[in-house]
């Protein structure tokens, strides 16, 4: 729903006036105006008609407002939540934002309650959350969030043609010691061409046993019809993928292959040429031409850089699986860039906490973040189009 021009100008004018007079100290007032306007727009869309408008598309009628105060990182913000007579409306813009706010609050509050925090953490809690959190409220909110997030992580899956697998690490306190724990993530592209976060898990490492458990969970939830997995090269992930999905082709991330190749270049002055040669292979019009260029490139470095030549012969073919797919899909399936925004957003949110008091706290916040992004992807334009494409990779 798009606000009418006059309403938009009025809102913009109010916000500009507030911020110009009060600066960042009045950012909460600006958020209040925007959220109230967004909720009104959402309700109008739910009603199927504007105020006092008579139309067959109308599904129900407006029924006033209900006051609600939300707690955010800029303090408490009073809102007027629109109501409907059928009682089925609740603003999506309010619900989604509150999940991650609660998860972030809980992560910091748990540090405070478990004695991990210092005076600095206390000030962070007050500054970011705008309020202190009691033990009872943390316990209640934790239970509610965990039930919601667990249900989302265990939801049934369907057919996803392409699946991206990736991992990043977070600092987690276990048994009084801070260790790195792996956050495993799977992103799929559905038959509709939309991306969706299929699963997320916090494990001790990227060892095969952990990746295998993660992939088995996707399989048991109904994941099927996968035409290709896309990931970086990791021994644990490769072994687990072969064990759980042995018949599905694998595309090794071309971006990371380029980076890895540079480690085998013997002279600094050769690096640009090597990168260009590999890029030409990856940008070939088809698989046969890519293989021809690879053979030519491998031969050209046999004498000047034998270590590089051997490495290319063994590793570059793993980045050419993408040529089995339709040409229009190759750009977005030849690297793991499809999950790049996801990892950046996870990093942006988790660095506020710095060290999680336990793995459950880490999983809670990460789930909140990826759940929001996955929902946003469902309203975005298609990531890939499967119109007039084969249901199986070409040989």
C-alpha positions as CSV (number, residue, x, y, z in Angstrom):
1,X,0.0,0.0,0.0
2,X,1.5,3.4,-1.0
3,X,0.5,6.4,1.0
4,X,-1.2,9.2,-1.0
5,X,1.1,12.1,-2.1
6,X,-0.5,14.6,0.3
7,X,-0.2,12.3,3.2
8,X,3.4,11.4,2.3
9,X,4.4,15.1,2.0
10,X,2.7,15.8,5.4
11,X,4.6,13.0,7.1
12,X,7.9,14.0,5.5
13,X,7.4,17.6,6.6
14,X,6.6,16.5,10.2
15,X,9.7,14.3,10.4
16,X,12.0,16.9,8.9
17,X,10.7,19.5,11.3
18,X,11.2,17.2,14.3
19,X,14.7,16.2,13.3
20,X,15.8,19.7,12.4
21,X,14.6,21.0,15.7
22,X,15.6,18.2,18.0
23,X,18.3,16.3,16.1
24,X,18.9,12.6,16.9
25,X,17.5,13.0,20.4
26,X,14.0,13.1,18.7
27,X,14.6,10.1,16.5
28,X,12.0,8.2,18.5
29,X,9.3,10.8,17.6
30,X,10.2,10.3,13.9
31,X,9.9,6.6,14.2
32,X,6.6,7.0,15.9
33,X,5.2,9.0,13.0
34,X,6.5,6.5,10.4
35,X,5.2,3.4,12.2
36,X,1.8,4.9,12.8
37,X,1.6,5.8,9.1
38,X,2.8,2.4,8.0
39,X,0.2,0.6,10.2
40,X,-2.6,2.8,8.7
41,X,-1.4,1.8,5.2
42,X,-1.3,-1.8,6.2
43,X,-4.8,-1.7,7.6
44,X,-6.2,0.0,4.5
45,X,-4.7,-2.8,2.4
46,X,-6.3,-5.4,4.8
47,X,-9.7,-3.7,4.5
48,X,-9.5,-3.6,0.7
49,X,-10.8,0.0,0.7
50,X,-9.9,3.5,1.8
51,X,-11.6,5.5,4.6
52,X,-15.4,5.8,3.9
53,X,-14.9,4.1,0.6
54,X,-17.7,1.7,-0.6
55,X,-16.4,-1.1,-2.7
56,X,-17.0,-4.8,-3.3
57,X,-13.4,-5.4,-2.5
58,X,-13.9,-4.4,1.2
59,X,-13.4,-7.3,3.5
60,X,-14.2,-5.6,6.9
61,X,-14.3,-2.2,8.6
62,X,-11.9,-0.1,10.7
63,X,-12.5,-0.2,14.5
64,X,-10.5,2.5,16.0
65,X,-7.1,2.2,17.6
66,X,-5.4,0.5,20.6
67,X,-2.6,2.2,22.4
68,X,0.7,0.2,22.6
69,X,4.1,1.1,23.8
70,X,7.1,-0.7,22.3
71,X,10.6,-0.8,23.7
72,X,13.4,-0.1,21.2
73,X,17.0,0.8,21.1
74,X,16.0,4.4,21.1
75,X,13.7,4.2,24.1
76,X,10.0,3.6,24.6
77,X,7.7,4.6,21.7
78,X,4.0,5.0,22.2
79,X,1.9,3.9,19.2
80,X,-1.7,3.8,18.1
81,X,-2.3,0.3,16.6
82,X,-5.2,0.3,14.1
83,X,-7.9,-2.3,14.8
84,X,-10.5,-3.9,12.6
85,X,-14.0,-5.3,13.3
86,X,-13.0,-8.9,12.3
87,X,-10.1,-8.8,14.8
88,X,-7.8,-10.5,12.3
89,X,-5.5,-7.6,11.6
90,X,-2.1,-7.0,13.2
91,X,0.6,-4.8,11.6
92,X,3.3,-6.8,10.0
93,X,5.7,-3.9,10.2
94,X,5.3,-3.9,14.0
95,X,5.6,-7.6,14.5
96,X,8.7,-8.2,12.4
97,X,10.7,-5.5,14.0
98,X,9.8,-6.5,17.5
99,X,11.1,-10.0,17.1
100,X,14.7,-9.0,16.5
101,X,14.5,-6.2,19.1
102,X,13.4,-8.8,21.7
103,X,16.1,-11.2,20.7
104,X,18.8,-8.5,20.9
105,X,17.5,-7.3,24.3
106,X,17.5,-10.9,25.6
107,X,21.1,-11.5,24.4
108,X,22.3,-8.5,26.3
109,X,20.1,-9.1,29.3
110,X,21.4,-12.6,29.7
111,X,24.9,-11.3,29.8
112,X,23.8,-9.0,32.6
113,X,21.9,-11.6,34.5
114,X,24.5,-14.3,34.3
115,X,27.2,-12.1,35.7
116,X,29.2,-11.9,32.5
117,X,28.6,-8.2,32.1
118,X,30.5,-5.3,33.5
119,X,29.5,-1.6,34.0
120,X,30.1,-1.2,30.3
121,X,27.5,-3.9,29.5
122,X,25.0,-2.3,31.8
123,X,25.4,1.0,30.0
124,X,25.0,-0.8,26.6
125,X,21.8,-2.4,27.8
126,X,20.4,1.0,28.8
127,X,21.7,2.8,25.7
128,X,20.6,0.2,23.1
129,X,17.4,-1.1,24.7
130,X,16.2,2.1,26.5
131,X,15.4,0.1,29.6
132,X,16.6,-2.5,32.1
133,X,15.3,-6.0,31.9
134,X,14.3,-8.0,35.0
135,X,15.0,-11.7,35.4
136,X,11.3,-12.6,35.3
137,X,10.6,-10.7,32.0
138,X,13.7,-12.3,30.4
139,X,12.5,-15.8,31.4
140,X,9.0,-15.2,30.0
141,X,10.1,-13.5,26.8
142,X,12.7,-16.2,26.2
143,X,10.2,-18.9,26.4
144,X,7.8,-17.2,24.0
145,X,10.6,-16.4,21.5
146,X,12.1,-19.8,21.6
147,X,8.8,-21.5,20.9
148,X,8.2,-19.2,17.9
149,X,11.8,-19.6,16.5
150,X,11.8,-23.3,17.0
151,X,8.6,-23.7,15.1
152,X,10.0,-21.6,12.2
153,X,13.3,-23.6,12.1
154,X,11.4,-26.9,12.1
155,X,8.7,-25.9,9.5
156,X,8.2,-28.3,6.6
157,X,10.1,-27.6,3.4
158,X,9.3,-28.2,-0.2
159,X,11.2,-28.3,-3.5
160,X,14.1,-25.9,-3.9
161,X,16.1,-26.0,-7.1
162,X,19.3,-24.3,-5.8
163,X,20.6,-24.4,-2.3
164,X,23.4,-22.1,-0.9
165,X,25.4,-23.3,2.1
166,X,27.6,-21.1,4.2
167,X,28.9,-20.5,7.7
168,X,30.3,-17.8,9.9
169,X,31.6,-17.8,13.4
170,X,30.4,-16.1,16.6
171,X,32.0,-15.7,20.1
172,X,30.1,-17.8,22.6
173,X,30.9,-18.4,26.3
174,X,30.8,-22.1,27.2
175,X,31.9,-23.4,30.6
176,X,33.5,-20.1,31.5
177,X,35.6,-20.1,28.3
178,X,34.9,-18.0,25.2
179,X,35.1,-20.1,22.0
180,X,34.2,-19.7,18.3
181,X,31.0,-21.5,17.3
182,X,29.9,-22.0,13.8
183,X,26.6,-20.6,12.5
184,X,25.4,-22.8,9.7
185,X,23.0,-21.4,7.2
186,X,21.1,-22.8,4.2
187,X,19.4,-20.5,1.6
188,X,17.2,-22.0,-1.2
189,X,15.7,-20.7,-4.4
190,X,12.1,-22.1,-4.7
191,X,10.0,-23.0,-7.8
192,X,8.6,-19.4,-7.6
193,X,12.1,-18.0,-8.1
194,X,12.2,-16.5,-4.6
195,X,14.9,-17.0,-2.0
196,X,14.1,-18.4,1.4
197,X,16.3,-19.2,4.4
198,X,15.8,-22.9,4.8
199,X,17.6,-23.4,8.1
200,X,20.1,-22.1,10.6
201,X,22.0,-23.8,13.4
202,X,24.7,-23.0,15.9
203,X,27.3,-25.8,16.2
204,X,30.8,-26.3,17.8
205,X,32.5,-26.2,14.4
206,X,32.2,-26.9,10.6
207,X,33.2,-30.5,11.1
208,X,31.5,-33.2,9.0
209,X,29.4,-34.4,11.9
210,X,27.8,-31.0,12.4
211,X,27.2,-30.3,8.7
212,X,25.7,-33.8,8.3
213,X,23.3,-33.3,11.2
214,X,22.3,-29.9,9.6
215,X,21.7,-31.4,6.1
216,X,19.8,-34.4,7.5
217,X,17.5,-31.9,9.3
218,X,16.8,-30.2,6.0
219,X,16.1,-33.6,4.3
220,X,13.8,-34.8,7.1
221,X,11.8,-31.6,6.8
222,X,11.1,-32.3,3.2
223,X,13.8,-30.6,1.2
224,X,13.8,-32.2,-2.3
225,X,14.3,-31.5,-6.0
226,X,17.7,-29.8,-5.4
227,X,19.5,-29.4,-8.7
228,X,22.7,-27.9,-7.3
229,X,24.4,-27.0,-4.1
230,X,26.6,-23.9,-4.0
231,X,29.2,-23.4,-1.3
232,X,32.8,-22.7,-0.6
233,X,35.3,-25.5,-0.3
234,X,35.3,-27.1,3.1
235,X,36.3,-30.7,3.9
236,X,33.5,-31.2,6.5
237,X,30.8,-29.7,4.3
238,X,31.9,-31.7,1.2
239,X,31.9,-35.0,3.1
240,X,28.5,-34.3,4.7
241,X,27.0,-33.3,1.4
242,X,28.2,-36.4,-0.4
243,X,26.8,-38.5,2.4
244,X,23.3,-36.9,2.6
245,X,22.7,-35.7,-1.0
246,X,25.2,-37.9,-3.0
247,X,23.4,-37.4,-6.4
248,X,23.2,-33.6,-6.3
249,X,25.8,-31.7,-8.3
250,X,28.0,-29.2,-6.4
251,X,29.2,-25.8,-7.5
252,X,32.3,-24.4,-5.7
253,X,32.2,-20.7,-5.2
254,X,34.1,-19.0,-8.1
255,X,34.9,-15.9,-6.0
256,X,36.7,-18.0,-3.4
257,X,38.4,-20.0,-6.1
258,X,39.9,-16.8,-7.4
259,X,41.1,-15.8,-4.0
260,X,42.6,-19.3,-3.3
261,X,44.4,-19.3,-6.6
262,X,46.4,-16.2,-5.6
263,X,48.1,-18.2,-2.8
264,X,49.7,-20.4,-5.4
265,X,51.1,-17.7,-7.7
266,X,54.9,-17.6,-7.3
267,X,55.5,-13.9,-8.2
268,X,53.6,-10.7,-7.4
269,X,53.8,-9.5,-11.0
270,X,51.9,-12.6,-12.2
271,X,48.9,-12.2,-10.1
272,X,46.9,-9.9,-12.4
273,X,47.4,-12.2,-15.4
274,X,46.5,-15.3,-13.4
275,X,43.3,-13.6,-12.2
276,X,42.4,-12.6,-15.8
277,X,43.0,-16.1,-17.1
278,X,40.8,-17.6,-14.5
279,X,38.1,-15.0,-15.1
280,X,38.2,-15.9,-18.8
281,X,37.5,-19.5,-18.0
282,X,34.6,-18.6,-15.7
283,X,33.1,-16.2,-18.3
284,X,33.2,-18.8,-21.1
285,X,30.0,-19.1,-23.1
286,X,29.6,-22.8,-22.4
287,X,31.2,-25.7,-20.5
288,X,33.2,-27.0,-23.5
289,X,34.8,-23.7,-24.1
290,X,35.5,-23.3,-20.3
291,X,37.3,-26.7,-20.3
292,X,39.3,-25.8,-23.4
293,X,40.5,-22.6,-21.8
294,X,41.3,-24.4,-18.6
295,X,43.5,-26.9,-20.4
296,X,45.2,-24.1,-22.2
297,X,45.8,-22.1,-19.0
298,X,47.1,-25.1,-17.1
299,X,49.6,-25.9,-19.8
300,X,50.7,-22.3,-20.0
301,X,51.8,-22.3,-16.3
302,X,53.4,-25.8,-16.2
303,X,57.0,-24.4,-16.5
304,X,56.7,-20.9,-14.9
305,X,54.4,-21.9,-12.0
306,X,54.1,-25.7,-11.7
307,X,52.4,-25.6,-8.3
308,X,49.8,-23.2,-9.6
309,X,49.3,-25.3,-12.7
310,X,48.6,-28.5,-10.7
311,X,46.3,-26.6,-8.3
312,X,44.3,-25.2,-11.2
313,X,43.9,-28.6,-12.8
314,X,42.6,-30.1,-9.6
315,X,40.4,-27.3,-8.3
316,X,39.1,-25.1,-11.1
317,X,36.8,-27.9,-12.5
318,X,34.8,-27.7,-9.2
319,X,33.9,-24.2,-10.2
320,X,32.6,-25.2,-13.7
321,X,29.6,-27.3,-12.6
322,X,27.4,-24.2,-13.1
323,X,27.7,-24.6,-16.9
324,X,25.1,-27.5,-16.5
325,X,22.5,-24.8,-15.7
326,X,20.6,-22.5,-18.0
327,X,22.8,-19.5,-19.0
328,X,20.4,-17.0,-17.4
329,X,20.9,-18.7,-14.0
330,X,24.7,-18.9,-14.0
331,X,25.6,-15.4,-12.7
332,X,23.6,-15.9,-9.5
333,X,24.6,-19.6,-8.9
334,X,28.3,-19.5,-9.6
335,X,29.2,-17.9,-6.2
336,X,27.8,-17.8,-2.7
337,X,27.0,-14.1,-3.1
338,X,23.3,-15.1,-2.7
339,X,23.9,-15.3,1.1
340,X,26.2,-12.3,1.4
341,X,23.6,-9.8,2.6
342,X,22.4,-12.4,5.1
343,X,25.9,-12.8,6.7
344,X,26.5,-9.1,6.7
345,X,23.2,-8.5,8.5
346,X,23.9,-11.2,11.0
347,X,27.3,-9.6,11.7
348,X,25.8,-6.2,12.1
349,X,23.4,-7.4,14.7
350,X,25.6,-9.8,16.6
351,X,28.6,-7.5,17.0
352,X,26.4,-5.4,19.4
353,X,26.5,-8.4,21.8
354,X,30.2,-9.2,21.1
355,X,30.2,-12.4,23.3
356,X,27.1,-14.5,23.7
357,X,26.6,-16.0,27.2
358,X,25.5,-19.3,25.6
359,X,24.8,-21.0,22.3
360,X,21.0,-20.7,22.8
361,X,21.3,-16.9,23.1
362,X,23.3,-16.8,19.9
363,X,20.8,-19.1,18.0
364,X,17.9,-16.9,19.2
365,X,19.3,-13.7,17.8
366,X,20.5,-15.2,14.6
367,X,17.2,-16.9,14.0
368,X,15.4,-13.5,14.5
369,X,17.6,-11.9,11.9
370,X,17.4,-14.5,9.2
371,X,13.7,-15.0,9.8
372,X,13.1,-11.3,9.1
373,X,15.3,-11.3,6.0
374,X,13.6,-14.5,4.7
375,X,10.2,-12.9,5.0
376,X,11.4,-9.8,3.2
377,X,12.7,-11.9,0.3
378,X,9.2,-13.3,-0.1
379,X,7.9,-9.8,-1.0
380,X,10.9,-8.9,-3.2
381,X,11.0,-9.5,-6.9
382,X,12.0,-12.9,-8.1
383,X,15.7,-13.8,-7.6
384,X,15.6,-16.2,-10.6
385,X,13.1,-17.0,-13.2
386,X,12.3,-20.7,-14.0
387,X,10.1,-20.0,-17.0
388,X,11.0,-22.2,-19.9
389,X,13.8,-23.9,-18.1
390,X,14.3,-27.7,-17.6
391,X,13.4,-29.3,-14.3
392,X,16.8,-31.0,-14.3
393,X,20.3,-29.7,-15.1
394,X,21.5,-30.2,-18.7
395,X,24.2,-32.8,-19.2
